[in-house]
Amino acid sequence: MPTAYVLLNSDLGSDNSIIEEIKPILKDENIQFEIQGVYGVYDIVLKLTSDNAENLRSIITNKIRKISKVQSTLTMMVIEEQENL
């Protein structure tokens, strides 16, 4: 199943509002997800799983990255062939 990890940098103090904005987007798109605020270089970590890799890329690019308080993202797509090794 296509899986992506997305690391987000946000405006200072806006991580909770971004998390609350992301949740309904992913629920509406029927994406399985885990979302955590973290300390360190990034502010939020997302794990996204979908039946369709192209749909996953589209949601990341067209919805998550366009949230106004998101400064930058780093997306890592899982190599599906290695999941069952």
NUNUPA-137763 format. One record per atom (N, C-alpha, C): residue number from 1; atom name; x, y, z; residue in one letter. Coordinates in nm, 3 decimals. Example, Ala and Ser with C-alpha at 12.3 -4.5 7.8 and 13.67 -1.06 7.14 Angstrom:
SITE   num   atome        c1        c2        c3   residu
SITE     1       N     1.319    -0.569     0.780        a
SITE     1      CA     1.230    -0.450     0.780        a
SITE     1       C     1.320    -0.330     0.780        a
SITE     2       N     1.285    -0.225     0.708        s
SITE     2      CA     1.367    -0.106     0.714        s
SITE     2       C     1.290     0.003     0.787        s
This chain:
SITE   num   atome        c1        c2        c3   residu
SITE     1       N     0.084    -0.118     0.000        m
SITE     1      CA     0.000     0.000     0.000        m
SITE     1       C     0.089     0.124     0.000        m
SITE     2       N     0.064     0.220    -0.086        p
SITE     2      CA     0.145     0.341    -0.090        p
SITE     2       C     0.142     0.414     0.045        p
SITE     3       N     0.262     0.445     0.094        t
SITE     3      CA     0.279     0.514     0.221        t
SITE     3       C     0.377     0.628     0.203        t
SITE     4       N     0.349     0.740     0.270        a
SITE     4      CA     0.440     0.854     0.266        a
SITE     4       C     0.457     0.909     0.407        a
SITE     5       N     0.577     0.954     0.436        y
SITE     5      CA     0.606     1.029     0.558        y
SITE     5       C     0.628     1.173     0.514        y
SITE     6       N     0.559     1.266     0.579        v
SITE     6      CA     0.571     1.407     0.544        v
SITE     6       C     0.615     1.482     0.669        v
SITE     7       N     0.727     1.553     0.657        l
SITE     7      CA     0.779     1.635     0.766        l
SITE     7       C     0.745     1.780     0.732        l
SITE     8       N     0.686     1.851     0.829        l
SITE     8      CA     0.642     1.988     0.804        l
SITE     8       C     0.711     2.086     0.897        l
SITE     9       N     0.748     2.201     0.843        n
SITE     9      CA     0.789     2.317     0.922        n
SITE     9       C     0.674     2.415     0.919        n
SITE    10       N     0.644     2.473     1.035        s
SITE    10      CA     0.529     2.563     1.043        s
SITE    10       C     0.570     2.697     1.103        s
SITE    11       N     0.481     2.796     1.088        d
SITE    11      CA     0.501     2.922     1.157        d
SITE    11       C     0.507     2.896     1.307        d
SITE    12       N     0.583     2.975     1.378        l
SITE    12      CA     0.599     2.960     1.522        l
SITE    12       C     0.464     2.957     1.593        l
SITE    13       N     0.440     2.851     1.669        g
SITE    13      CA     0.319     2.838     1.749        g
SITE    13       C     0.194     2.797     1.674        g
SITE    14       N     0.208     2.762     1.547        s
SITE    14      CA     0.088     2.728     1.469        s
SITE    14       C     0.069     2.579     1.448        s
SITE    15       N     0.153     2.496     1.510        d
SITE    15      CA     0.146     2.352     1.483        d
SITE    15       C     0.012     2.292     1.520        d
SITE    16       N    -0.047     2.331     1.632        n
SITE    16      CA    -0.177     2.274     1.670        n
SITE    16       C    -0.287     2.311     1.570        n
SITE    17       N    -0.287     2.434     1.524        s
SITE    17      CA    -0.391     2.474     1.428        s
SITE    17       C    -0.372     2.403     1.294        s
SITE    18       N    -0.248     2.380     1.253        i
SITE    18      CA    -0.222     2.307     1.129        i
SITE    18       C    -0.268     2.163     1.142        i
SITE    19       N    -0.238     2.100     1.255        i
SITE    19      CA    -0.283     1.962     1.278        i
SITE    19       C    -0.435     1.954     1.269        i
SITE    20       N    -0.504     2.049     1.330        e
SITE    20      CA    -0.650     2.049     1.327        e
SITE    20       C    -0.704     2.077     1.187        e
SITE    21       N    -0.628     2.147     1.105        e
SITE    21      CA    -0.669     2.173     0.967        e
SITE    21       C    -0.645     2.052     0.877        e
SITE    22       N    -0.540     1.976     0.906        i
SITE    22      CA    -0.505     1.860     0.824        i
SITE    22       C    -0.601     1.743     0.847        i
SITE    23       N    -0.641     1.720     0.969        k
SITE    23      CA    -0.725     1.604     1.002        k
SITE    23       C    -0.850     1.591     0.914        k
SITE    24       N    -0.933     1.696     0.902        p
SITE    24      CA    -1.053     1.679     0.818        p
SITE    24       C    -1.021     1.659     0.670        p
SITE    25       N    -0.911     1.719     0.622        i
SITE    25      CA    -0.871     1.698     0.482        i
SITE    25       C    -0.847     1.550     0.457        i
SITE    26       N    -0.771     1.488     0.545        l
SITE    26      CA    -0.735     1.347     0.527        l
SITE    26       C    -0.855     1.255     0.549        l
SITE    27       N    -0.941     1.288     0.644        k
SITE    27      CA    -1.061     1.207     0.666        k
SITE    27       C    -1.153     1.213     0.544        k
SITE    28       N    -1.169     1.332     0.484        d
SITE    28      CA    -1.253     1.347     0.366        d
SITE    28       C    -1.200     1.269     0.247        d
SITE    29       N    -1.069     1.252     0.241        e
SITE    29      CA    -1.005     1.183     0.128        e
SITE    29       C    -0.987     1.034     0.154        e
SITE    30       N    -1.036     0.984     0.268        n
SITE    30      CA    -1.023     0.843     0.305        n
SITE    30       C    -0.877     0.797     0.307        n
SITE    31       N    -0.793     0.880     0.365        i
SITE    31      CA    -0.651     0.850     0.381        i
SITE    31       C    -0.630     0.802     0.524        i
SITE    32       N    -0.562     0.690     0.541        q
SITE    32      CA    -0.522     0.646     0.675        q
SITE    32       C    -0.404     0.732     0.716        q
SITE    33       N    -0.405     0.782     0.840        f
SITE    33      CA    -0.297     0.872     0.879        f
SITE    33       C    -0.266     0.867     1.027        f
SITE    34       N    -0.143     0.904     1.056        e
SITE    34      CA    -0.098     0.933     1.192        e
SITE    34       C    -0.035     1.070     1.184        e
SITE    35       N    -0.059     1.153     1.285        i
SITE    35      CA    -0.004     1.288     1.285        i
SITE    35       C     0.046     1.321     1.425        i
SITE    36       N     0.166     1.373     1.431        q
SITE    36      CA     0.228     1.404     1.560        q
SITE    36       C     0.302     1.537     1.552        q
SITE    37       N     0.288     1.618     1.656        g
SITE    37      CA     0.376     1.733     1.673        g
SITE    37       C     0.505     1.682     1.735        g
SITE    38       N     0.619     1.735     1.689        v
SITE    38      CA     0.748     1.685     1.737        v
SITE    38       C     0.841     1.802     1.768        v
SITE    39       N     0.942     1.774     1.852        y
SITE    39      CA     1.050     1.868     1.878        y
SITE    39       C     1.163     1.838     1.781        y
SITE    40       N     1.236     1.940     1.741        g
SITE    40      CA     1.351     1.919     1.654        g
SITE    40       C     1.345     2.008     1.532        g
SITE    41       N     1.408     1.964     1.426        v
SITE    41      CA     1.418     2.042     1.303        v
SITE    41       C     1.280     2.064     1.241        v
SITE    42       N     1.193     1.965     1.251        y
SITE    42      CA     1.058     1.975     1.197        y
SITE    42       C     0.958     1.990     1.310        y
SITE    43       N     0.838     2.037     1.277        d
SITE    43      CA     0.735     2.063     1.378        d
SITE    43       C     0.625     1.957     1.382        d
SITE    44       N     0.598     1.898     1.267        i
SITE    44      CA     0.489     1.800     1.254        i
SITE    44       C     0.537     1.686     1.166        i
SITE    45       N     0.500     1.563     1.204        v
SITE    45      CA     0.529     1.445     1.122        v
SITE    45       C     0.397     1.378     1.088        v
SITE    46       N     0.378     1.348     0.960        l
SITE    46      CA     0.260     1.278     0.911        l
SITE    46       C     0.302     1.144     0.852        l
SITE    47       N     0.225     1.042     0.880        k
SITE    47      CA     0.238     0.915     0.809        k
SITE    47       C     0.106     0.895     0.737        k
SITE    48       N     0.111     0.885     0.606        l
SITE    48      CA    -0.009     0.875     0.524        l
SITE    48       C    -0.007     0.744     0.445        l
SITE    49       N    -0.122     0.678     0.441        t
SITE    49      CA    -0.136     0.555     0.365        t
SITE    49       C    -0.264     0.562     0.283        t
SITE    50       N    -0.253     0.520     0.157        s
SITE    50      CA    -0.368     0.524     0.067        s
SITE    50       C    -0.361     0.405    -0.028        s
SITE    51       N    -0.471     0.377    -0.096        d
SITE    51      CA    -0.473     0.272    -0.198        d
SITE    51       C    -0.410     0.320    -0.328        d
SITE    52       N    -0.395     0.451    -0.342        n
SITE    52      CA    -0.354     0.510    -0.469        n
SITE    52       C    -0.239     0.607    -0.447        n
SITE    53       N    -0.121     0.576    -0.500        a
SITE    53      CA    -0.003     0.661    -0.481        a
SITE    53       C    -0.022     0.799    -0.544        a
SITE    54       N    -0.084     0.804    -0.659        e
SITE    54      CA    -0.103     0.934    -0.726        e
SITE    54       C    -0.197     1.023    -0.646        e
SITE    55       N    -0.301     0.965    -0.587        n
SITE    55      CA    -0.392     1.039    -0.501        n
SITE    55       C    -0.317     1.094    -0.379        n
SITE    56       N    -0.231     1.013    -0.322        l
SITE    56      CA    -0.150     1.053    -0.207        l
SITE    56       C    -0.062     1.173    -0.243        l
SITE    57       N     0.007     1.166    -0.355        r
SITE    57      CA     0.092     1.277    -0.401        r
SITE    57       C     0.009     1.404    -0.423        r
SITE    58       N    -0.107     1.387    -0.482        s
SITE    58      CA    -0.193     1.502    -0.510        s
SITE    58       C    -0.239     1.571    -0.382        s
SITE    59       N    -0.278     1.494    -0.282        i
SITE    59      CA    -0.323     1.552    -0.156        i
SITE    59       C    -0.209     1.626    -0.088        i
SITE    60       N    -0.090     1.568    -0.088        i
SITE    60      CA     0.026     1.634    -0.027        i
SITE    60       C     0.056     1.765    -0.099        i
SITE    61       N     0.061     1.760    -0.231        t
SITE    61      CA     0.097     1.877    -0.310        t
SITE    61       C    -0.011     1.984    -0.311        t
SITE    62       N    -0.135     1.944    -0.333        n
SITE    62      CA    -0.242     2.041    -0.356        n
SITE    62       C    -0.320     2.082    -0.233        n
SITE    63       N    -0.306     2.009    -0.124        k
SITE    63      CA    -0.383     2.044    -0.005        k
SITE    63       C    -0.293     2.072     0.115        k
SITE    64       N    -0.209     1.978     0.152        i
SITE    64      CA    -0.128     1.996     0.273        i
SITE    64       C    -0.025     2.106     0.255        i
SITE    65       N     0.047     2.105     0.143        r
SITE    65      CA     0.152     2.206     0.122        r
SITE    65       C     0.095     2.346     0.105        r
SITE    66       N    -0.033     2.358     0.072        k
SITE    66      CA    -0.094     2.489     0.050        k
SITE    66       C    -0.157     2.549     0.176        k
SITE    67       N    -0.149     2.480     0.288        i
SITE    67      CA    -0.199     2.537     0.414        i
SITE    67       C    -0.113     2.658     0.445        i
SITE    68       N    -0.176     2.769     0.477        s
SITE    68      CA    -0.106     2.898     0.483        s
SITE    68       C     0.008     2.903     0.584        s
SITE    69       N    -0.001     2.836     0.695        k
SITE    69      CA     0.103     2.846     0.798        k
SITE    69       C     0.212     2.739     0.786        k
SITE    70       N     0.203     2.656     0.681        v
SITE    70      CA     0.308     2.558     0.654        v
SITE    70       C     0.419     2.627     0.577        v
SITE    71       N     0.538     2.630     0.636        q
SITE    71      CA     0.653     2.696     0.572        q
SITE    71       C     0.719     2.609     0.467        q
SITE    72       N     0.738     2.480     0.501        s
SITE    72      CA     0.803     2.388     0.408        s
SITE    72       C     0.768     2.245     0.445        s
SITE    73       N     0.789     2.155     0.350        t
SITE    73      CA     0.764     2.013     0.373        t
SITE    73       C     0.878     1.931     0.315        t
SITE    74       N     0.893     1.811     0.368        l
SITE    74      CA     0.983     1.711     0.312        l
SITE    74       C     0.903     1.583     0.305        l
SITE    75       N     0.884     1.530     0.186        t
SITE    75      CA     0.803     1.410     0.167        t
SITE    75       C     0.892     1.292     0.131        t
SITE    76       N     0.871     1.181     0.199        m
SITE    76      CA     0.945     1.058     0.172        m
SITE    76       C     0.844     0.948     0.141        m
SITE    77       N     0.845     0.900     0.017        m
SITE    77      CA     0.757     0.791    -0.022        m
SITE    77       C     0.826     0.659     0.008        m
SITE    78       N     0.752     0.566     0.070        v
SITE    78      CA     0.805     0.435     0.104        v
SITE    78       C     0.824     0.353    -0.023        v
SITE    79       N     0.934     0.279    -0.032        i
SITE    79      CA     0.958     0.189    -0.144        i
SITE    79       C     0.874     0.064    -0.119        i
SITE    80       N     0.766     0.050    -0.193        e
SITE    80      CA     0.669    -0.057    -0.168        e
SITE    80       C     0.730    -0.196    -0.183        e
SITE    81       N     0.824    -0.212    -0.273        e
SITE    81      CA     0.883    -0.342    -0.296        e
SITE    81       C     0.960    -0.391    -0.174        e
SITE    82       N     1.001    -0.302    -0.086        q
SITE    82      CA     1.080    -0.340     0.031        q
SITE    82       C     0.995    -0.360     0.157        q
SITE    83       N     0.866    -0.333     0.150        e
SITE    83      CA     0.780    -0.344     0.267        e
SITE    83       C     0.773    -0.484     0.323        e
SITE    84       N     0.780    -0.585     0.240        n
SITE    84      CA     0.762    -0.724     0.285        n
SITE    84       C     0.892    -0.803     0.295        n
SITE    85       N     1.005    -0.736     0.296        l
SITE    85      CA     1.133    -0.808     0.307        l
SITE    85       C     1.154    -0.858     0.449        l
